[in-house]
Amino acid sequence: MNAWPEPGELRAHPEVERFWRGAFAAAGERRYRLEEFKLGTELSAERLHEVLDTRNIRGLIVPPHLSSEAWGEFPWEKYAVVSFGRCCNGPRGHSVVPSAAGNLLLAIHKLRETGCRRIGCLAGQSLLRQAGYCMVESLPAVKRNLACGDDLVLLDLAAVGGSKAAVKVRAWVRANRLDAIVADEAAMISNLGLSHEVTMVTLAGGGNGIDLGSEEIGRTAVQMLDSLMEERTRGSRVLFREVAVEGTWVG
């Protein structure tokens, strides 16, 4: 279900596109067909329910969304629903998420193996952050369970943009004498001009660092949805399942 104001922008995000490919392949293996329904002026939430009900479609996958306005009065309780990430702007329910704490911990361990000790964590506003993949939330837990966790410093650029962000990052790197940066996404560090000063890795989006495993997240979402439909589980539940998938290191 795609309720973005500009539907094409959703799958333009590389991790969402990989998620789609994994889900599409897993659905085919189970003799399902994964279709994308785009909500908007030509397809309201109410009309979508009529279409799904007529075609006896009972399983829905919901990708990350920045707004919930298009959902209207959609009757989520009539469907088995699995979200990619914590769907803050969508139905409350089952979800498959990238492991924010696990991936950050893996990145820090790998950097320390190369001799980096003063590591900066660089966060910003992104689609994945909207979906709950958030370094700001996971860093305190990682620091509590990591030797020399006090050497980790955080800079959150969620409210800073443009050239001001680059200036702020450069000042932060030099003030803390950082050896390395772990960034939320590759796009955050692509134009900083700091590659000759510090080692830079990312938790998503390509390049050196964490391969998020979005295709596996997509496959897992379909497996979970298949299980829910087999159990005939729909609508609201007291307990929801959340499956966290840990990524792999790409050096």
C-alpha positions in Angstrom: 0.0 0.0 0.0 1.5 3.3 -1.2 -0.2 6.4 0.2 2.6 8.8 -0.6 1.5 12.2 -2.2 4.0 11.4 -5.0 3.8 7.6 -5.2 6.9 7.2 -7.3 9.1 8.8 -4.6 8.6 5.8 -2.3 10.4 3.2 -4.3 13.0 5.8 -5.4 14.5 5.2 -2.0 17.1 2.4 -2.5 16.3 0.4 0.6 12.5 0.5 -0.1 13.2 -0.8 -3.6 15.3 -3.6 -2.2 12.6 -4.4 0.3 10.1 -4.6 -2.6 12.3 -7.0 -4.6 12.8 -9.3 -1.6 9.0 -9.3 -0.8 8.1 -9.8 -4.5 10.4 -12.9 -4.8 9.2 -14.4 -1.5 5.5 -13.9 -2.5 6.2 -15.7 -5.8 7.8 -18.6 -4.1 4.5 -19.0 -2.1 2.4 -18.7 -5.2 1.1 -15.2 -4.2 1.3 -12.1 -6.3 2.5 -8.9 -4.8 0.8 -5.8 -6.2 1.2 -2.1 -5.4 -1.9 -0.1 -4.7 -1.4 3.7 -4.9 -3.8 5.7 -2.9 -4.7 9.2 -4.0 -7.3 11.2 -5.9 -8.2 8.3 -8.2 -8.1 5.6 -5.4 -9.4 6.6 -2.0 -8.9 4.4 1.1 -12.6 3.6 1.1 -12.5 2.6 -2.6 -9.4 0.5 -2.0 -11.2 -1.5 0.6 -13.9 -2.2 -1.9 -11.4 -3.4 -4.5 -9.5 -5.6 -2.0 -12.8 -7.1 -0.6 -14.1 -7.9 -4.1 -10.8 -9.6 -5.0 -10.6 -11.4 -1.6 -7.2 -9.9 -0.8 -6.7 -10.3 2.9 -2.9 -9.6 3.4 -1.3 -6.1 3.3 2.3 -4.9 3.5 2.7 -1.3 4.5 6.1 0.5 3.7 7.2 3.6 5.6 5.1 6.7 5.2 5.7 10.4 6.2 2.0 11.1 6.6 -1.2 9.2 7.5 -3.7 11.6 5.9 -4.5 9.4 2.9 -5.5 6.4 5.0 -8.8 8.0 5.8 -11.1 5.5 7.5 -9.5 2.4 6.1 -10.7 -0.7 8.0 -7.4 -2.2 9.0 -9.1 -4.7 11.4 -10.4 -6.7 8.4 -6.9 -7.5 7.2 -3.6 -9.2 8.2 -1.1 -6.4 8.1 2.7 -6.3 8.3 4.7 -3.0 8.2 8.3 -2.4 7.0 9.6 -0.7 10.1 7.4 0.8 12.9 4.7 2.4 10.9 4.2 5.6 13.0 2.0 7.0 10.2 -0.1 3.9 9.6 -1.7 1.0 11.3 -0.4 -0.3 14.6 0.5 -3.9 14.2 3.1 -6.5 13.2 6.3 -5.3 11.8 9.7 -6.3 10.4 12.5 -3.8 11.2 16.2 -3.4 10.6 18.1 -3.9 13.9 19.2 -0.4 14.8 21.2 -1.3 17.9 22.6 -4.5 16.4 23.8 -2.7 13.3 25.3 0.2 15.2 27.1 -2.2 17.5 28.5 -4.1 14.5 29.8 -0.9 12.9 31.5 0.2 16.0 33.2 -3.1 16.6 34.4 -3.2 13.0 35.8 0.4 13.3 37.6 -0.4 16.5 39.2 -3.5 14.9 40.9 -1.0 12.5 42.2 1.1 15.3 39.5 3.8 15.4 38.8 4.9 19.0 37.1 8.3 18.9 33.9 7.5 16.9 31.2 10.0 16.1 27.6 9.0 15.4 25.9 11.3 12.8 22.1 11.2 12.6 19.7 13.1 10.5 16.1 13.2 9.2 15.4 10.3 6.8 12.7 7.9 5.7 14.3 5.1 7.7 14.3 7.2 10.8 10.6 7.7 10.3 10.3 3.9 10.2 12.1 3.5 13.6 15.6 2.9 12.4 17.0 5.6 14.6 20.6 5.9 15.9 19.4 8.6 18.4 17.2 6.0 20.1 19.6 3.1 19.9 22.9 4.8 20.9 22.2 5.0 24.7 21.6 1.2 24.9 24.7 0.5 22.8 26.9 2.7 25.0 25.7 1.0 28.2 26.8 -2.4 26.8 30.1 -1.3 25.2 33.5 -0.9 26.7 34.7 2.7 26.4 31.2 3.7 25.3 32.0 7.2 26.5 34.2 7.7 23.5 31.1 7.8 21.3 29.7 11.2 20.6 26.4 12.1 18.8 25.4 14.9 16.4 21.8 15.0 15.4 21.1 17.0 12.2 17.4 16.3 12.0 16.6 20.1 12.3 19.6 21.3 10.3 19.9 21.4 6.5 21.9 22.6 3.6 25.3 24.2 3.9 24.8 24.8 7.6 24.8 21.0 8.2 28.2 20.5 6.4 29.7 23.4 8.4 28.4 22.0 11.7 29.7 18.5 10.9 33.2 19.7 10.1 33.4 21.7 13.3 32.1 18.7 15.3 34.7 16.4 13.8 37.6 18.7 14.6 36.3 19.7 18.1 36.1 16.0 19.1 39.2 14.9 17.2 37.3 12.0 15.6 38.9 9.1 14.0 35.7 7.8 12.3 32.0 8.7 11.6 29.1 6.3 11.6 26.2 8.0 9.6 22.6 7.0 9.4 22.6 6.9 5.6 25.2 7.3 2.8 23.5 10.4 1.5 24.4 12.3 4.7 28.2 12.0 4.2 28.5 12.1 0.4 29.3 15.8 0.2 31.1 16.6 3.4 34.6 16.6 2.0 36.0 14.8 5.1 37.1 11.5 3.6 40.8 12.5 3.9 40.3 13.4 7.6 38.2 10.6 9.0 37.0 7.1 8.2 33.3 7.3 7.2 30.8 4.4 7.2 27.1 4.2 7.1 24.2 2.2 8.6 22.2 2.1 5.3 22.2 3.3 1.7 25.3 1.7 0.2 29.1 2.3 0.5 31.3 1.1 3.3 29.5 0.0 6.4 26.3 -1.9 7.0 24.3 -3.7 4.3 20.9 -3.3 5.8 19.6 -6.5 4.3 16.4 -4.9 3.0 15.7 -7.8 0.6 15.8 -10.2 3.6 13.5 -7.8 5.5 11.1 -7.9 2.6 11.2 -11.7 2.5 10.6 -11.9 6.2 7.6 -9.6 5.9 6.0 -11.9 3.4 6.8 -15.0 5.6 5.2 -13.3 8.6 2.1 -12.2 6.5 1.7 -15.7 5.1 1.8 -17.1 8.7 -0.9 -14.5 9.8 -3.2 -15.4 6.9 -2.7 -19.1 7.6 -3.7 -18.5 11.2 -6.6 -16.3 9.9 -5.2 -13.5 12.2 -6.6 -10.1 11.3 -7.2 -6.7 12.9 -6.2 -5.5 16.4 -4.4 -7.8 18.8 -3.2 -7.3 22.3 0.3 -8.6 21.4 2.1 -7.7 18.2 5.1 -9.3 16.7 8.2 -7.3 15.8 11.0 -9.1 14.0 14.4 -7.3 13.9 16.8 -8.3 11.1 20.5 -7.6 11.6 22.5 -6.5 8.6 26.0 -7.5 7.5 29.3 -5.6 7.2 30.6 -4.4 3.9 34.2 -3.2 4.3 
